Amino acid sequence: MSFAAPEWFFLVPPLIVIGWRFRALRLFEPARAAALLACVLALANPQARMSDSGLDLWVLADRSDSSAAVTAAHAPEVESILRRSKRAADRVFFVDYAVDAVRRDQGDPVFRGGTHLTRTGAALDFALAQIETAGQRRASRLLLLGDGFSTEPLGDAAERVLRSGVPLDYRLTGAGMERDFRVERVAVPNRVLPGEAFLVEFFVVGSGAGADGAARVPWEVLRGGRVAASGEAVLRNGAAHVQLSDRLAAGGAGHYEVRIRPSEDAHPENNSGEAWVEVTGGPRALLVSNYPDDPLADLLAAMGFEVEHAGDPAALTETAFAGARLVVLNNVPAHRVGARFLRGLDFFVREQGGGLLMAGGENSFGAGGYFASPVDALLPVSMELRKEQRRLATAMAIVMDRSGSMAASAGGGQTKMDLANTGAARAIELLGDHDAVSVHAVDSTAHEVVPLMQVGANRDKLVSAVRRVASEGGGIFVGEGLRAGWAELQKAQTGQRHLILFADAADAEQPDDYKETLAAMRAEGATVSVIGMGTRADSDAALLEEIAALGGGRCFFGETAAELPAIFAQETVSVARSAFVKERTDAAGTAGWGEIAAKTPEWPPAVDGYNLSYLREGATASFVTTDEYQAPLVAAWSRGAGRVGAISFALGGNYSGAARAWSGLGDFEQTLCRWLAGEDVPQGLGLRTETSGGRLAVDLFYDESWASRIARSGPVAMLAESGAGLGSENVRALVWEKIEPGHFRATTELTPGRLARGVVRVGGSERGGRSATLVFGPASVSGSLEWNFDRARARELRQLSVRSGGVERLDLASVWDAPRPATVRSVRGWVIAMFIALALLDALLTRIGVRLARRRV
């Protein structure tokens, strides 16, 4: 017996003295004295050492990518040994872990969690929580099976293991210990000035040596996807350090990737690493234009912007936003702009405080395919068509891929075929009553879903039929689909005729005589557009792009199935329901320009053509048509931390004569662009970012001039992660930690394979307008953390095992012979019950006048 708080026994002598001095209290009555003694015992919290021969063993099995194969191969043998050698009172529990941890006996016996990281600390926390729930009064041990290389420090989990008193044993599988070479780290500065020289450093480590005691490993450095340097690293004592000098002239971000090619290597997964460097200078404007010599470039340069004119809009990704203050989309259609770039605009505007301007004629707004695109919700004008436009009825043929690949899951309980059906149904819903449509599903032949018929009263029936199309295997014979769709369109002798071909960009086969079919269609004024499931890098993407080019239409690629409904909607609106009014229309200014600038421009009296749209609630129009639509020609509003403007008439090319003749055009464009771009970052703020392994640290520094504003409203940090094959960006807030006065820090784990960019917003500007925004990124995890095999993590595991009382278990059966610590149980509850019983007995004896102690004469 032991006591958790023996200091309470010091109450006994004072109680004896009080009982002797104040006899009237009758403290020496046996029942009363026993009750007082029981009370003192309860306060001292007596502990009884209980003997329990049973042992609970919690086995943590590493199921991450680097250990999964070895763990799976040995799992049956390990389980058999442990179950066969345990005693009758012993119990064994299995926990599988990688990114997350799960008990094997409480779910699917096949581990289905993420396997790209080894989070040993999280697994230990999970096991300790299970121990507390499953067997608080039994002796327990932990046994870890894996390679020992966690992808993150154990952190607080190590302290919790030591506090729990549960010994941690381990047995290393040996994975990662073979002859292996890897890129350990790629280091570049976070930010550089244009033209500034800087170092690109990387480290190559590995085992093995040649006759001279050194190992030689070829390497190459890629800058922006192209080889910039190559050489051979000479590893002495298992490591080599390579340094290169480089400079970047243009603004934006530079991507460096290091690759090694050892002749013998156990794990090629860790043979690369990457890093990003941001090139910062003056304010940067990104011009995405349909015109090679867009005059907007000179105008923006005259305003002090560093202008980047995107030569290949399709190649743009979210990295193009690095250092940009303004993005201009000038009469460029949506299908020519990279999908990841368009998705990234929302974070650029709303969170990073960037400016966006859309302008142009027939290749912009709804006519350019931006309806239902990621840009749609940002614009101050709505592109849906509330009235039928000046166009003849349209006949549309939809040819859909229903091959075996369309049965694949697209998430949320839906298949790719389900989302393709939704896209086709959406297209039918957007057609007018006088339009006609036919639908064919194609595998090795064309199957008629609905023949060409007028939409009108048949709309619900058509939508229902399309939604029931199912994938039934096989490939897609493109030639068969084109011929079937064209045969239906030939039945419509008047109006616009258009065919939409939907096919898998990696499985579009048997084109047959597609060129002859397309030539016949073009000869009779019909057009063809293509929606490809996949990317431009897929095997059959070139064929689909050629079909669209020969068909006089557009080619879209949806990297994820979730994008298909929006792409169908964009193409339907741009083809079947023209939103561009090709007539000279009178126009007039409004008082709305006062929200942008004090001086009102001399507006032109008319425009040669415009994109019909409608002003959204909360937006302001500065220049509108005077026809029946009163359509906004110039509109703007704020979206989150940024601003968006829309110029709904052409600034160049067709239908731009009136605009180019306007003497105030240059001043108007400069004023609007300056307002959209916002303000410079004020003085007194600084931002530093650092990526270490898979962890990003963001440090915010500020001087006394910002202290009061930050005290009123703390800084906000947002991070967006994106990547190929991912639909919308994953946006999350970061949590700040105050390090010291004038210094905040936020840390977060980056997702491997994703590109991260973020922003820190602080207070408001001096003029009371917008928050100050400090943009950072892009950043990404360098190489594969799972295959990094950091020796420090293995040492940390061994040290924790020793400190906890565990050992390395080469003989698994010996774990049951380990000393079993006796469990200690509090008996305070029993003592309290005894005190209550004695107190009640004393009260009863006092009530009836019985005294057990003899009265002293």
N, C-alpha and C positions, 0 to 999 in steps of 0.2 A: 504494500500500500504506500502511496506517495500523495503529496498534496501540492496542488497547483499554486495555492496562495497561503503558505504556512504562517505568514505574518499575522493572520487573524488570531492565532493562539495567544498573542500578547494580551488579548482581552480577558483571559482566564484569571490572572492575579488581581486585576481591578475588580472583577466580579466577586472574588472571594472576600476582598477587603470591604466592598460595599455590603455584601451579605452579612459580614461580621459586625459592621458599624451600624447598619440600619436593620435591626432584627425584625421590624414590622414588615419588611418586604418578604420575609420567609423564603429567602433564596436557597436555604439548605433543605427545604422540603424535597424529598427524593424525586417526585414527579417534576417539580419545577426546575430543580437543578439539572435533571436529565434533559429537559426541554432546552434549557440554556446551552448545555453542552452540545446538543444536536444542532442548535443554531450556529454555534461557533464552527462546528465541523462542516456545515453546509457552506459557510462563507470561505472556509479554507479549500473547498472543492477537492474532495478526496478522489484519487485516481487509482483504479485497480488494474493491474497487469493481467490481461487475459491470455490464456494459451489457446491458440487456434492453429491447428496443423495445416489448414488449407491455404493454398497460394494461388493468387490470380495473376496469370501471365498475359500481358498485353503485347502482341507481336505487331510491330509497325513495318509493313512491307512496302518498299519504294517501287511505285509503278510508273515513274516518269520515263521519258523517252530513252534516257541513257541507261536505265536499269531494267526496263520492262522485260526485255527478252530473257535476261539471266534470272530475274525474279520469277517469271512465269515457268521457266524450265525447272527450277528447283522447288517451286511451291508445293507440289504433291509430296515430295520427299520430306521437306521441312515439316509440313503438317503431320505426316505420318510419324516422324520421330518424336515430335513434341507430344502428340496424343498417346503414343505407345508407352512413353517413358514416364508420364506423370502419375502421381498417386491418386487414390480414389477421391480424396477431398479437394484435389487441385482443379482449377479451371483455366482454360486458355481461350483468349479472344484475339481475333485477327482484324487489324485495321489497315486498309489499303490507302495510300496517299500519293499525291503528286502536287498539283495545284491546290486541291482540296483533299480532305480525309473523310472516309466513310467506313463504317463497320461492315465487314463482309457478311455477318449473320443477320443484318437488319435491312438488307436491300438486295440489289442485283449482284449475284456472285461475280459477274464480269465488271471490272472497274471501267466506268464510263465518264469519269471526270477529265478535266484538262490535264494533259501530260507534258506540256512544254516547259514546266518549271518544277523544281524540287523544293517544296516548302516544308522542311523538316520541323522548323519551329512551330508552324501552325498544326502539324500532325501531333507534336508533343502536347500542345495545349488541348487538342481534341481528346487525346487519350487520357490526360489527367482529369478532364471534365467527366469522361465516362467512368473513370475509377471512382470518383466521388459519388456518382449516381448508382453504380452497380454494386459496389462492395466497400462501404466505408469502414467496416469492422474487420476486414480481412487483409492479410499481408499481400502486397502487390509488387510486381516488378515490370519493367519495360524492357523489351528486346527489339532492337532496330535491325532490320535486314535491308541492305542496300549498298551503294558504292561509297556512301559517306560524304558525297559532294553536294551539299545544299546550294541552291542558287541565291540564297540570302542568309545573312547572319541569323543565329538563333535568337538573338535579342532577349526580350523579357521572358521568353519561354524557358531559357536556361535557369533563371532565378526561380521561376515557378517550380521547376523540377526539384531544385535543391530545397525549397521550402516545403514541398510535399513529403520529403523523406522517402520517395520511391526510387530505388536504385535503377539506373539505366545501363543495361548491357547492350552489346552490339556485335554483329558479325558482318564484315565487309565482304561483298561479293567479288571484288577485284575488278569490276568494270571500270574503265577509264585508266587503268594502270598499264595498259599495253603500250607498245611503241606508237606514240602519237605526237603529231606536230599541230600547232594551232596558232591562230592570230589572237594574242592575248588582249591587246588594246590598240585602238587607233586614236591618236590625239591631234586635234587641230584647235585653233582659237575659236571661241564662240562667235566673235565679231571681228571683222577687219574693215579697213577703208578701201575703196576702189584703188587698185594698183599697188596696195601695200604688200610687201613681201612678208611671208609667214612660213612656219615650219609645219610639215605634215610628218608626224612621227608614228611609228608602229613597232610593236614588239612581237617577235616570233619565239615561241618556247616549244620544247619537245625533248624526247629522249632518243638516244641512238647517236652513234658517231662513226666516222670513217677511220681510215688507217692513221690519219694525223690527229685523231682525237676530236675532230670537228665534224659537224653535220652541215650539209649544204642543202638549202631549200630554195627553189626558184619562187619569185614573187612578181606581182604586177599591181600597179595602182591605177584605178579607173577614176576619171574625173568626169562627172556627168554622163556616165555610161560608156565612155571611150577610154582606151588605154592611154595614160599620160606618161607612165614610166614603168620600167621593169628591171629586174636584176636578180641577184642571188644572195640570200642571207646566209652568213656563216655563223652557226650556233656553237659557241664555246661555253662549256659548263651548262649546257641545256638552254641557252637564251641568246638572242641577237636583237640589237636595237638599230633600227633603220631610220634615218632622217633625210627628208627631201625639202627643198625650198620651192615655193610656188607663189603666184599672185593672181588675183582675179580682177579683171577690169570692170565688168558689168555689175550692176546692182542685183539684189535678189539673194539667192542662196546657192552655195556650191556643195555638191555631194561627192564625197570621196569613199571609194570602196577598195579595200586591200584583199587580194586573193593570193594564196600560196598553193603550190602544186608539188608536194613531196612525192618521191617515187614510191615510198612505202608509208602507209598511214592507216591507223586503226579506226579513226573517226573523221571522215571527211566533212562531217557536219560543222566542225569548228574551224574550217579553213578559210574563213572570210570574216571581215569586220568592216564597219562603216562609220562615218561621222559626217556632220553637217557644219558648215561655216556660213554665217550670215554676213553679207557684204552691205555695210551701211554707209550712207553718204547723205546727200540732201534728200528732200522729199521725192518719192518715186511714183510715177504714173505708168500703169500698164494699159496700153492701147491695143484692143483686139478688134481689128477692122477688116472690112471686106475690100478696102482700097489699099493697094501697095504703097501709094504715095499720099496718104491721108494728110490733109493740111492741119488736122488737129494735132499732129505730132509737133509741128513747128510752133503752134500756138501754145501748147502745154510747156514746151521748152522755154519759150519766152517768159513764162510765168515762174521759171525757176525750178521746174520739175525735171528730174532725170527720167526721160521717157524711154520705155521699152516697147517697141512695136513688135507684137507677137507674130513671127513669121509663119509658124505652123500652129494655129489655134487648137487643132486636134491633139497636139502633144502636151498641152497645158495641163498641169496638175495643181494641187493645193500648194505646192512649193513656190509657185509663181507669186504668191501673196507676200512673201518675205520682203520686208522693207517698203511695201507699197502703201500709198495713202489714197490712191484713186484708181479705179478700174473703169474703163470706157468700152462698152460694147457698141460699135458703130456699124449698123447694117450687116452684121454677120449672123447667119442662121445658126440655130441651136445645134444642128447635127454636125456642124463643122467645129464645134468647141468641145474640148475634153469633158467627159461626164464628171470626173472627179473635180475638175476646176469649177464647174457649175454648182456642184453640191457644196463646195467649200466657200462659195460666196456668202452664204447665210451667216456662218461664223465670222467671216471677214468683216461683214457690215455690222451685225447686231452686237457682237462681243468685242471685236478688235477695233471698232470705231472707224472702219474704212468707209470711203465714199464710192458709190456706184452710179454710173450714168449709162442709160440705154438710149440710143438714138438710131434713126434710120428709116428706110422705106420698106420695100417689098420683102426684104430679108430680115426684118426685125419684128419684135412683138409677136402677136398671134400669127401673122403671115410668115414669120421666120421660125415657127415651131416652139415658141416659148410658153405657150399655153400649157398649164399643168406641169411645167418644168420646175426645177428647184428655184429658179429666179422669179417665178410667177408671184409668190407671196411677198417678195421684197418690193415689187414695183408699186408706185403710187396710183397706177391705173389698172383696171380690171379688164382682162382680154376676153371674157366670155361674150358671146354674141346674143344680144337680147332681141334682135330683129333680123329677119332674113335680109341678106345683102344682095347687091345687084349682080347676080350670077345665075346662069341656067342651072337646072337640076343636075346633080352629079350621080353617075353610076359607079359604084365601087365594088371591086372583087377582092375578097380577103382569102388568101391562100395560107393555111396554117400547117406547121410541122406537128405531126402527132407521133413521131418516131419513138423508139424505146427510151431514149434519153430524156424525153419529156415527162416520164413517170417518176423522175428523181424528186426528192423532197426539196421544197423551197422554204421550209420552216413554217411554224404556226399551223401545222397540220395540213398544209397545202402542198400540191406538187407544182412543178413548172407548168404542166398542162393547165392546171386550174388558173394560174395567173395569166397565161396566154389567152384562155377563154374569157377571163375578166377584161383583158385589154380589147379583144374583139367586140365584146358586148358593149364596152364603153364607146367604141367607135360607132357602133350602130345607134347608141343613145344620142350621140352628137350630130348625126345626120338629120337633115330636114325631112318634113313629111313627103315632099315631092322627089326626094332622092331615092335611089334604088341600090340594093346590095345583094351580093351572092357570097357564099362561104363554102370553101372546100378544105377538107382535112387530108393531108398527104402523107403517106409513108412510101411504099413501093408503087403505089398508084394513087390517083386522086379520088377521094370519096366526097360526093356532094352532100353537104350539110343542109344548105338551103339554096334553091335556084335563085336567079336574079328576080327580085320582086321589089315593088315600091314599099318604102318603109311605112309611112302613114299609119293605117290601122293595123299593120302587121308587126309593129315594133316589138310588142311584148312577146309575140310568138317567135320572132327572129332571135331576140335575146335569150329566151329559154332554150332554143335549139342549140345555140352556140355554147352556152354554159354546160351542156351535156357531152361535149366532145371529150373522148378519153384516149389516152396513149395506148396503142395496141402493138408496140414493137416494130422492128424493122428500121430502115433508114428513111431519108426524105429524098425523093426523086424530083429535083428542082424542075427539070424539063416538063414532066407530067403536070406539075402544079401550074406552071405558066400557061401551058396549052389549055388546061381546063378553065382557068380564070379568064383567059382571053376569049374563049368560046362563049362564055356568059356575057362578057362586056360587048361582044359584037351584036347581041340582041338589043342593046340600047343604041339607037341611031342618032340621038341628039344629046347635047349637053357635054359636060366634062366626064371623061372616062379615065378611071385610075385603078391600078392594082397594087395591093399591099402584100408583099411576100414576107412571111415570117419563117425563119429557118435557124437551126443550130449552126453557129459559125464554125463548129468543129466537126460537123457531120452533114454537110450539104453535098449530096452526091448526085451522079447521073444527070448532068445538065443537058445532055443530048443536044438538040437543035435550038438551044435557048437564044442564040444570036438571031436566027431566022425569025423566031417568034417575036422577039423584041423589035426587030426591024419592021415587021408587019404592024405591030402595035403603034410604033412611032409614025409610020407612014399614014396612019388614020387618026393621029392626034392623041392617042392614049399614052399615059405615062405609068411608070412603075417605080415604086419605092420599096426599100428592103429594111426589115427590122431583124438584126442578127442577135441571137442569144449567145453572148460571149464578148470577146474583144477583137481588136484589129490584128492581134498577134496569133489568133487561132488559125488552124490549117486551111479552112475554107473561107476565111474572111475576104481574101482577095477576089474570089469568085463572086461573092455577094456585092462587093463594092463595084465590080465590073457590071453586074446586072443592073444596079441602080444607075450607073453612068450611062449605059446603053439605053436604059428606059427613060432617061430624062428626069429622074426623080432623085430622092435623097436616100442615104444609107445611115441607119442608126445602129448602134451597138449597145445592148444592155448587159452590163457586167453581172448584174444580179437579176433574178427573175422578178423581184419586187418592182423593178423599174418598168416592166413591160406595159402595165395599164396606162401609165403616164405617156409613154412613147406613142402608143396607139392613139391616145387622145390628141397629142401634139400634131401628128401627121394628118389626122382626120380634119382637124380645124384648119390647118394651113392649106389643105388641098380642096376640101369640099365646101368650106364656108369662108370665102375670102373676106378678110378684115381690112384690106387696103383699098381705100377709095382713090381711084385713078382719075380724079377730076379736080380742076382748079377750084378752090373753095375759099371764100372770104373768111377773115379771121380778125380778132380784136383782143387787146390786152385786158387784164383785170387787175384789181387791187392786190392780188395774191403775191405779186413780185415784191411787195414791201417786206415780206418775211425773209427775203433773200438779200436784198440790197435796197438802199435808200433811193437811189436814182432809177427811175423807170425808163427802160429803153424805148426807142421809137420802133414799135413793132411793124413788121411788113403788113401790107393790106390783105395779102392772101398767100396761100400755099398751093403748090401744084398737085399735091396728093398727100394723104396722111393715113396713118393706121387708126382705124376706128376703135376706140376704147372708152371706158367709163371711169370717172374719178372715184377713187375709193374713199370711204368715210375716214376723215382725219387728215387726208392729203389736201394740198392747196394747188389750184390751177392758176397759172399766170397768163396764159395765152390759150384761147379757145376758138373753135370754129363758130361761125354765125349761121350755119345751116340748121336743119331740123334736129341734129344730134347734140349740138352744143358740146362737141367732144373736146377733151383737153389736149392741147398741142404741146404745152410745157407744164409739167407738174412735178412736185417734189414733196418729200416728207422725211421725218426722222424715223429710223427703225433701230430700236435699241440704242447703242452708243454711236451708231453711224447714220449716214444720210444717203438718200437715193433720189435721183432725178430721172425724168423721162422726157425726151424730145421726140414726139410722135410723127415728125416729118423728116424727109431725107435732107441730109446736109451735103450730099455729094451724089454723083451718078444720076440715074433716071429720077425724074420728078423733083429735081432740086434747083431748077432755074430761079424761082422766086427767092429761095433761101440764099443762094449764092449772090443774087443781085442786092441783097439787103446790106446796106452800108454798116449797120450796127451789129452784124453777125459776130465779128471777132470779139467785141466788147461783151456781148451777151454770153458767149461761150466761156470767156475767161472768168466772168463774174460767177457764173453757175458752177464752174469747176472749182474755183477757189472756195466757194461755200461748201461744196460737197466734200472737199478734201479735209476740212476741219482745221484745227490749230496744231501748232508744234507742241511737243512735250515741254511743259514749263520747267524752269530751273528748280533745283532742290530735290529732285527725284533721281534715283539710280536703280538699275535692275541688273542682277547677275544670275546666270543659270549655269548649272553644271550637271552633266549626266555621268553617273558612275555605275557601271554594270547595267542593271535594269531600273535604276532609281534616278529620278529627276529632282534636283533641288533648285528652288527659285528663291532668291534673296532680294528683298526690297529694302532700299536704304532711303532715308529722307532726313532733311534738316529741320531746324526749329520752325521755319516758316510753314511747314506742313503739319506740325504737331497737333494744333487745335482742330484742323479739319479732319485729320485721321482719328482723333479722339471722338469727334461727333459721328463719323461714319467710317468704319474700318475699310481697309482695302479689300477688293474682290479679285480673286484669281480664277480664271476659267481655262480649261484644257480641252482641246478637241483632238480625237484620234481618228484617223482615216486610213484607207488602204485599198488596194485592188481587191475586188470581190466583196467589198463592204458597201452596203447601201448608204443610208444617211450617216453622217459623222456621229461618233459617240462623244458627247459633250458632258463634262462634269466639273463641279466646283472643287477647288483645292482648299484645304484647311490650313489656316495660318498659325504659326507659333511665334510669340514675341520673344526674341532672343535677348534684346537689350533696348534701351531707348534709341529710337531711330533705326531699328533693324527688325524686320519680320522675315520669317522663313516658312516656306511650304514645301513639303516633299510628297512624292507620289511614285507609285510603280508604273512604268511604261509597259504597254503590251507588245511583246515581240511581234515583228512583222507589220506593225502599224507606225504611221507617221504622226507625230504629235506637234501641235503648235498651240500657242496660248496667248493670254493677255492678262495684264494686271491693270485694274481700274482703280483710281485713287481720287476721292473727293470730287470737287467740281472745279471748273476753271475760274480764273480771277474774274471773268466777266459773268460768272454765274450760269454759263451755258451747259457744256458737256463735261463729263468726267475726264480727267487726264488718263490717257491710255498708254501703257508701255507694252509693246508687242514683243514676243519672243518666239523662237523656233525658226525652222523646223528642227525636231530632234527625234532620234530613234534609238532603239537598243542596238548596240554595236555587237554584231555577230550573234551567236546563239548562247544564251546564258546556260542552258541546260547542258551544253557540251563543253563548258569552259573548264571544268574540273579544277576549281580553285582549291589549292592545298590548304589554305587557311581555314576553310570550312571543315575539312576533315580533321585538322588539328583541334578545332573548337569542339567537335563532337567527342573526340577521345578525352579531352580535358574535362568536359562535363561528365562523362561516364565515370572517370576516376573520382571526381569530387562527390558524386552522388552515391558512391559505393559500388558501382558496377564494374564489369570487366569485359574483355573481349571473349566471346564464346566461340571457340573453334569447335568444341564438342557441344552441340545444341542440347543433348540430353542432360548435360551437367547443370543446366540452369535450375533444374528441380532440386539439386543438392545444395543450392546456395543457402546461407543462413536466413532463417525466416524471422524477421524482427517481430517481437511480441507486440501485440496491439494494446494500447492503453485506453481504458474506458472510464468515463466519469461516473461516479455513483452518487453524485449530489442529489439526484432525484429521489433516491431511496432515503437519504438522510433527511431531506425536506419532509418527506412523508412521515418519517419517524418523529420529527419535531412537531408536526401538526397533531399527530396522535397523542404525544405526550402533553402538548399544550391543552388539548381538549380534556385529557384525563385530569390534569391539574385543575382546570376550571370546574370540572364535575366534583372533585373532592372538596374544593373550596365551597362550592354551592351547598353541599350536603353537610359541611362542617367536619369532615373527616381529616385528621392530621396523622400522617404516618410517622413523623418524627416525634419523639417523646418531649413533652413540655419541660423546659428546664426550670427548676424551682430556685 
